[in-house]
Amino acid sequence: MRKVAPYLVTGPFAIVLAFPFYWMLWTAFKTDQDLYNVENVPYTWTHGSPTFHNISFLFSDTQYRTWLQNTVIVGIVVVAITLAIALPAGYALARLSGQVGQSLGVGIFLTYLVPPTLLFLPLSRVIAELGLQDRLLALVLVYPSFTIPFSTWLLMGFFKTIPRELEDAALVDGASRLRTLRSVVFPVSLPGILTVVIFSFSLVMNEFVYALTFITTSSQKTISTGIYTELIRGDVFFWQGLMAATLLPSIPLALLYNVFLDRFIAGFTGGAFR
Amino acid sequence: MAAVAGVKPETRGWRDVLEGRRFLAAVLIGPAVLFIAVLIGGPLLLSIYLSMTDATAGQLSGHFVGLDNFRDAWSDPVFRTALKNTVLFTIISQIVVLISAGLLAHALVGPFRGRWFLRFLIILPWAAPIPLGAVAWLWIYDSLFSVVNWTLVNDLLPGGGTFHLYSVVNAVTPWTIQPFNPPQWLGDPTLALAAVISVHAWRVIPFAVVIFIAGLASIPTEVDDAAKVDGATGLKKFWYVTLPLQLPIATVALLFGIVFTATDMTIVYVLTRGGPFNSSQMLTTWAYQKGINAGNLAEGAAISLYLLPVLLLVAVLMLRFARRVEVS
C-alpha cells in the first residue's frame, strides 16, 4: 500500500494537469480536413495529418516571430532593470539597516500585492499622455513595478541566509565593502539571483492586462497578447496555429523550470518564507 | 515597536549612522522605493482620485462627484453578479488548490520510481504563460470540437463493444449529459464559471505544490525521527506533527492565493470575456469592460477599487503573521 500510494495520488493529477499539452501537440499537426470533421476520432491523425503546414504558417503568415522577439527583448531588459534595483536593495535590507530595514522590507513586499488589474486604468491614461502607447518601452517601464517588489523580498531572504561572518572575515582581511560584495556575497547568492531572473522573466511572459491595454499595434505585441488577439479573428480560430504558438514557448520554459526546481525550492526555504 | 523591543536595536541604529551605513543603505534602497512609489503608489492614488470624478476615456481629470461612481456601480445587477462570481471563484479555487497541492506535495516529497517524470508532468502547467494556457483550454472546451465532449459521448471501445462515459456520469447525476446535446462548457452560465475555476486551479496547483514541497523539505529530519520514536504515524503524524509545522507556509500560500485569484483577469477574459450574457463577469473583467471598452474611466476605477478591501485585509493579516513569526 505504501508503495502504490504515491502513484495513486500523482497519477490522476499528472494526467489531468499534463493533458492540455498533449492536446496542443496533437492538434498542432492536424490538417483542416482532419480537425474540422466531427466524424473523425480526435485522438487519431487522419486525412493527411500530421502536417508541418501550421507551424510554417505561423512563421511565414503571422507576426509570431516578431512577438517572440518582442517578448525576449522586454524580458531581458526588465530582468536587467530588476536586478540593478533589487540586488542592492535586497542586500541593504538584509544587512545594513537593522530594524528599520525589516519594516521597510515587509512594506516593499506588500506592494507586490497590489495587482495590475487595480492599476491598469490610470496607467493606461498616463502611458497615453506620455506618448508611449503601442511601444515596447511602455511595458519595459511598467513591468519592473511588479518584478522589483517580489525580487527584492526574495533576495533579502537569500542574503539573510549568508553568514555575516563570511563577510566580516573578508572585511577584516582588508577587502573593501564593494569587493566583499563582488567576490564573497554574490557568488554565494547565485542561486537566489538565478531564481529572481527566471521568476522575473516568467512574470513578464505571464503578464496580460498591461500588454492588452497598452499595445494594439500588431508589430509591438508580445506573445502573451499577440497569439490571442491576432490568431483569433472574429469568429475564425486558427486552432492548429494557436496550439503550435502556445506550445513552442512552453517547452523550453518547462524544461528550464524543472531543471531549476530544486533551486527554486532552496530559494523559498532559504529564508524567504520564514 | 523599537520602544517595546528595548534599547539594543536603537543603539545599533545610532552606531550605523556614525559609520555612515545608514546613508549607504538609503542609496542602495532608494531606487527601489522610488520606482515602487512612482509606479504603484502613484497609479493607486490616481485610481482613487479618478473614481471620485466623472473622467471618461481620454481624460486624466474630471469634476468631483464624490462616491457617485461607487453607488452607480453597486446598483448595476452585472456588478452584483461580478462580485458574487469573484467571491465564488476565489473561495472554490483556493479550496481545490490547497487540498490538491497538499496531497500532491505529500506524495511527491518521498523518493519513488518515476518521481522525476511525474513531477515534471505536474509542474507543466506552470510553464505555459497564463494567456497561452487559457487558449489551450479554449480549444479543449470548444463548442463543437471539444475533446472532453467527444470522450464523454462517443463509444470508447473499439470493435463491437459499447462503453460511453456519459452513461457512467449519468448513473450518478442523471440530469447532466445528453448524448446528442453535450454540455456547452463556455456557453452555460454555471458551467462557464466552473470552467474558469478549473482552469485557474489547473494553473495554480503546480506553484502551490512547489511551495508545499519546499515547506515539507524544511521540516528537520530530527522532527521526523522524534515522531517515529513516539510512535506517531500516518494520519496522527500528519495532524500533530506535519500540519502544525506546515501551517505558516500554508497560510502564506493561502493569503497570496486569495489576492492573486480575486484580482486575476486573464483566464476569465480569454475563456469567456465575462459571457455568456455577463454571467461569468468578475470585478476585474467588468472594470475592464467599463473602463476601456465603454470608456467610462471613472466607474471602471471605482469597480476595481472594490477589490481594495480584500488587499488591505490580506496585507494586515500578512503583517500580523510576519510579526508573530519574528517573535517566535
Interface residues (C-beta under 8 A of the other chain):
Chain A: K3 A5 P6 Y7 V9 T10 G11 F13 A14 I15 V16 L17 A18 F19 P20 F21 W23 M24 T27 L35 Y36 V38 V41 P42 Y43 A84 I85 A86 P88 A89 Y91 A92 L93 L96 S97 G98 Q99 V100 G101 Q102 S103 L104 V106 I108 L110 T111 L113 V114 P115 T117 L118 L119 F120 L121 P122 L123 S124 R125 V126 A128 E129 L141 V142 P144 S145 I148 P149 T152 R177 S202 M205 N206 F208 V209 L212 T213 I223 S224 T225 I227 Y228 F237 W239 L242 M243 A245 T246 P249 S250 I251 L253 A254 L256 Y257 N258 L261 F264 I265 F268 T269 F273 R274
Chain B: M1 A2 A5 P9 R12 G13 D16 R21 R22 L24 A25 V27 L28 I29 P31 A32 V33 F35 I36 L39 I40 G41 P43 L44 L46 S47 L50 G58 Q59 L60 S100 L103 L104 H106 A107 L108 G110 F112 G114 R115 L118 R119 F120 L121 I122 I123 L124 P125 W126 A127 A128 P129 I130 P131 L132 G133 V135 A136 W137 W139 I140 D142 L144 F145 V147 W150 N154 W202 I205 P206 V210 I211 I213 A214 G215 A217 S218 P248 I249 V252 V259 F260 T263 D264 M265 T266 Y269 V270 T284 A287 Y288 G291 I292 L297 G300 A301 S304 L305 L307 L308 L311 V314 A315 M318 L319 A322 V325 E326
